[in-house]
Amino acid sequence: MLGLLAPFILASCGQDTAPADLYQAKGFVTGQDERYRQSGFAQGLPDVLVKVSGDPRLRDDPRVAALAATAEVYVGSYTYHDQMEGVPIGDEQGTRDRPYDMTISFKPDRINAALKSLGSEPWVSARPRLVVFVAVRNHALDYTLASDGEFGSDQRDALAAAAWQMGMPLRMPATAELSTGPMSLNAPPMERMQSLAGAATVAGSDAALAGTLVWGDGFIGWHADWRLVTKDKIYDWAIHDVSFDEAFRNAVRGAVQVLSGHGQPG
């Protein structure tokens, strides 16, 4: 079975999301004046501290919230993208604000110093590439998320966004390689996971991340179960009743926490 899966991983993972600048983060604001700008900086600072360190636990550290109150001192530059680009402003210009995505570039030396003050440090080694497999079950519709799949385009975007947010290189398989073999939905789960462990090694990847994303009757959100297979150990974690965006953020954060040496995801 490994022989079937290895060429698929090596040659045919259709999407390769390389990490962007580790010292960049994004925020959401509803205007471009200073009051909104400070809010965007405060949103971005915790994200960039997590991204650079590889330690998602910093998000809940009260000391990070205190740093965010003066986030502007860590900022080097920023840009805006109008979410309503191409839509005329109209007669109420000046009485209503518009939504903007804000990309913030932080100063590396100041972020590194902030991490040191928190007892952390930058994750400076080359980041491992994740091979990612996600089985989606939504009532009667079952599919495996693929880089070129008919279903799940919004989910692919959400997974790519989570990878960018965490600075993690990420690869997804193409549809043709998911239709048969040990990674098809018909293969027994443990058989798939054993194949993943070997496939990651043969492919030169450090880890394989796999999971199920389920929406069923009575659910108030998606239920996600994740498993990270490294060369040495298997890690499991889960999150329930969330949006699929948050489920994918949880998946990538958990993988980063393990791979950066910060232990078992919560």
N, C-alpha and C positions, 0 to 999 in steps of 0.2 A: 504493500500500500504506500509506503514511503516513496517507492520508486515512481508511483503514479503522481504523487503530490509534489515532489521536489521540482520537476521541470516547470510545473505550474507556478510555483512561488518564484523561481529564478527568472523566468522569462515573461511572465504574463500578468504580474500585478499591475493593473491598469492605471492606478492613481498614485502619484508620488508627491506628497506634500512636504516640502522641505521647510525647516523652521525659518521664520523671518528673523529680523533683528531681535535678539533676546531682550534688548532694552526698550522695546516698543510695547505699548498696550493701547487698548481702545476704551473710549468712554462714549456715553450717549448724553447729548445736551439738547436743549430746545431753544437755544439762541447763542449768539457769538460774543455777547458782552461779558464783562469780568465776572459777574455773579454766576453765570452759567459755566464759564471757563474753569473757575475754581472747583465746581462740582465735578466736571470731567476729570480734572487732575486727581481729585480724591478717589474717584472710581478706579482710575488707572494704576495708582501707586500700589495697592495691595496685589493687583494682578501681576505687575512687573516684578515685585519682590518674590512672588511664588514662581513665576516663570524663570527668573534668573537662578534661583536657589534650587528649584525642583522640589520644594517642600510645601505641599498644599496646606499643611497644618498652620502655616503663618496667616492664612485668611482669617482664622478665629483668634488670633493673638491680639489682646487689647492694646498692646504696644504699637501694633501696626495701625490700628484705628487712630491712635494719638499722632503718629507720623503723618497720616493722611490729612490731618487738620492743617498742616503746612506743606501740602504736597507740591506747591508751586516751586519751592526751593530745589526740588529734584528734577525739574523739567528743563530740557534743552530746547525743544521746539515742538510744534504741534500743527496739525492741519485739520481741515473740516471737509466732510462730504455731505452735501445736502441730500437727505433721504427723499426729498420731493423735487429733485433736479428735473427740469423740464416741465414742471407744473407751474403755471403763472401764479404770481403772488396775489393778484386781484386787489379789490377795493379796500380790504381790511389790513393792508400792509401797515405795520407799525403798531397794530393793536393785538396781533396774534404772532407768536413765535413759531418758527419752523424747526422740525427735528433734524439734527445733524449727528452723524457719526464723527467722532473725534479720534484721530490717531496721534498718540503722544510719544515722543522720543525722549526718554529720560537720560540723564547724565550718568554714564557708567560708574565714574568714580564715586559719585554721591550715593548711588544705589548700592554699590559694594560696601561703602562705609555704613549705610543703614543696616545692611545684612549683618555686618560684623557687630553692630550694636545690639542686634537681636540674638547673637550667639550663633549665627548661620554664616554661610559663605556662598559665593557663586559656584554653580555646577559647570565647571569649565572644560571638563573632558568631552570628547566627541560623543554626541548623543546617539543612543542606539536607535535603529530603525525598527518600528513596529510593523508586523504583518497583522492585519486586522480582519476578522470575520465576524459578521453580525447576522444572526437569524432573526427575522422580524415575523411576528405572528399577530395579526390584527383581525380578529374574528375569523372569517373564512379565508382570508388572504394570507398566505405564507410565502415568504421569499427570503433569499439571502442578499444582503446589501452588496451591490457590485458597482464598480466604477462606471460601467456603461449600462446599468440595468434599467429596465422599463419602469420599475417602481423605486420610490425612495429618494427622489432627487433632493427634496428638502432635507432629508436625513443625511444624505451625503454632504450637503453644505454645512449642516450642523456639526458633523464629525470633523470636517476640515477646519471649521472655525475653532473647535475645541483644541485641535492639534496646534493651530497657530497660537492660540492663547497660552498654551503651555510650552511652546517652542519644541515640539516633538515631531520628528520626521515620521510620516505615517503612510502606509501603503494599503490599498484595497484591491481585491482580485477583480478580474473581468468576468463577465457572465459565462462565457464559454467554458471556463475552467471550473465553474461552480455547478454545472448541470449534471456532471457525473463524478464518480470517484468518492473518496472518503470524506470530502467536505460537502457533499450534497446533503440536503435536509433528511434524506432517507438513511444516512449512515448513523449508527448508534453513537450517542454523545461521547462516551469514553473513547471509542475508536477514533472519532474525529480529533479529540484532544491529544491522544497519543501521536497521531499523525502530525498535528501542529507542532508538537515539541521537536520532532525530528526534522520537520520541514524548515523550521526557523534556523536550526543548526546548518542544514545543508545549504540553505539560501544565503548564509552569511549574516543572517539577522540575529539579534541578541534575544529577541522575545517574540512570542505570538500572543496576541490579545483576541479573545473570542467571547461571545456572549449572546444572550437572547434578549430581545426587546418585545414585550408582550402587552397587548391591550385586549382585555376581555370584558364580558358582562359584569357589571357591578364595580368595575375599576373607576377610580376618579383621576387616573393618570397612568402613564406607562410604568410597567414593572421590568426592571433590568437586572440581570445576573451576569457578572463578569468573571472571567478566568484569565489570568496572565500566566503563561508558561515560559519560564526562563530555562537556562541550561541547568540550573541547580534545584529549582523549586517551583511549585504551583501555588498561586495565590488566588483566593476567591473573595468576592465581595458583592454587594447588591444594593440597589436603591429602588424604592417603590413610590408610586403615586406622584410622578413628576412629568414634566414635559420631556419630549425626546431630546431637546437641546440640553437640558440639565442632565439627562441620562448619559449623553455622550461626554459632557464635561466631567461627570463622575467617573466614567470609564478612563478617560485620558489622564485625569488627575491621579487616579489610583495607580495606573501604570507608571506615571512619572515618579510618584512617591516611592514605589518599589525600586525602580531602575536607578534613581538618584541616591539610593541607600538610606531612605528615611522610613523604611519598615512597612508593615502591613497596612493596607488602606482600611479606613474605618467603614 
